[in-house]
Amino acid sequence: MKRIIDIHLFTDGACSGNPGPGGWGFILRHVASGKEREGSGGEAETTNNRMELRAVVEGLRRLTRPCSVELFTDSVYVGKGLSQWIRNWKKNDWHRREHDVWVPVKNDDLWRLLDELATIHRIKYTRVAGHSGHPENERCDYLAVTASRQQR
């Protein structure tokens, strides 16, 4: 039986310099009604990966009940982290192997929040190509870049 997707979550992050001022943006869409909600924000000194993650976390935090969520993002970092890497990070106490050494997972504060939210919601990751004319991705990019500029 095919899983019903209640919510579409479109996200993007931006950073001017890496690190530098950054922003994030999201669009939540209730699939059945088409009703949408947007959000954005930023940080004065951050990285692009943090902003990509933050967009997902902030979008999921806006949901008021458990949902099936299809996440559309151009971030391979977020997609692979959520669908592949996070299980091992948790198993290894939020550490990953780098060459022959165990190192802390970068952005583990946001990954832990995302992991917590993933226990509430069922999340399916769908990759979209960035800057390819995908309307919602372009809108999220606009929201993120605008928020990033406000941090300067």
C-alpha positions in Angstrom: 0.0 0.0 0.0 1.3 3.4 -0.9 2.0 5.8 2.0 -0.1 8.9 1.9 1.9 12.1 2.1 0.1 14.7 4.2 2.7 17.5 4.0 5.3 18.6 1.4 8.3 20.5 3.0 10.5 22.4 0.6 13.7 23.8 2.1 16.9 25.7 1.3 19.8 27.3 3.1 22.2 30.0 2.0 25.5 31.4 3.3 27.6 34.3 2.1 31.1 33.0 2.8 31.4 29.7 4.6 31.4 30.6 7.4 29.6 33.9 7.2 26.1 35.3 7.4 23.5 32.7 6.5 19.8 32.2 6.1 17.3 29.4 5.8 13.8 29.2 4.2 11.0 26.7 4.0 7.6 26.2 2.5 5.1 23.8 4.2 2.3 22.6 1.9 -0.7 20.7 3.1 -1.2 18.3 0.2 -4.9 17.8 0.3 -5.9 21.5 0.6 -2.9 23.1 -1.1 -2.6 25.5 1.9 0.9 26.9 2.3 3.0 28.4 5.1 6.5 29.9 4.7 9.2 30.7 7.2 12.8 32.0 7.2 15.5 33.2 9.5 19.2 33.6 9.7 22.4 33.7 11.7 25.3 36.2 11.7 28.1 33.6 11.6 27.3 30.1 10.3 27.8 27.6 7.5 25.8 26.6 4.5 25.3 23.0 5.9 23.9 24.4 9.2 21.4 26.6 7.3 20.3 23.7 5.1 19.7 21.6 8.3 18.1 24.5 10.1 15.6 25.0 7.3 14.4 21.4 7.7 14.3 21.5 11.5 12.4 24.8 11.5 9.9 23.5 9.0 9.2 20.4 10.9 8.9 22.3 14.2 6.0 24.2 12.7 3.9 21.0 12.4 1.3 20.7 15.2 0.6 17.0 14.9 2.5 13.9 13.6 2.5 13.9 9.8 3.8 12.0 6.8 6.2 14.5 5.3 7.9 14.5 1.9 11.0 16.6 2.2 12.2 18.3 -1.0 15.8 19.6 -0.7 18.8 20.3 -2.9 21.1 19.4 0.0 22.7 16.0 -0.5 24.2 16.6 3.0 20.8 16.7 4.6 19.3 14.0 2.4 22.1 11.4 2.9 22.5 12.4 6.6 18.8 11.8 7.2 18.4 8.6 5.1 21.8 7.0 5.5 24.3 8.4 7.9 22.3 9.2 11.0 21.8 5.6 12.1 25.5 5.0 12.4 26.1 8.4 14.1 23.6 7.6 16.8 25.0 4.1 17.2 28.5 5.7 17.6 27.4 8.3 20.1 27.2 11.1 17.5 30.7 10.4 16.2 31.9 9.5 12.7 35.1 7.9 11.4 37.6 10.2 9.7 40.5 8.2 8.5 41.6 6.2 11.6 40.1 8.5 14.2 36.6 9.0 15.6 35.5 12.7 15.5 32.3 14.4 16.6 29.6 14.8 13.9 29.5 18.4 12.7 26.3 20.2 13.5 25.3 17.4 16.0 23.0 19.9 17.8 20.8 20.2 14.7 21.1 16.6 13.7 19.9 15.6 17.2 16.9 17.9 16.8 16.2 16.5 13.4 16.4 13.0 14.8 13.9 13.8 17.5 11.5 15.3 15.0 11.9 12.2 12.8 10.5 10.1 15.7 7.3 12.3 15.5 6.9 12.5 11.8 7.5 10.0 8.9 9.9 11.7 6.6 10.6 10.8 3.0 13.6 12.5 1.3 13.3 13.7 -2.3 16.3 15.4 -3.9 15.7 18.4 -6.2 18.4 20.0 -8.3 19.2 23.4 -7.0 18.9 26.5 -9.2 17.2 24.4 -11.9 13.9 26.3 -12.1 12.1 24.2 -9.5 9.5 26.8 -8.3 9.5 25.9 -4.6 13.2 25.5 -4.4 13.7 28.9 -6.1 11.3 30.5 -3.6 13.1 28.8 -0.6 16.4 30.0 -2.0 15.0 33.6 -2.2 13.8 33.4 1.4 17.2 32.0 2.6 19.3 34.6 0.7 17.1 37.4 1.9 17.4 36.3 5.5 21.2 35.9 5.0 21.5 39.5 3.7 19.6 40.7 6.8 22.4 39.3 9.0 25.1 41.6 7.6 
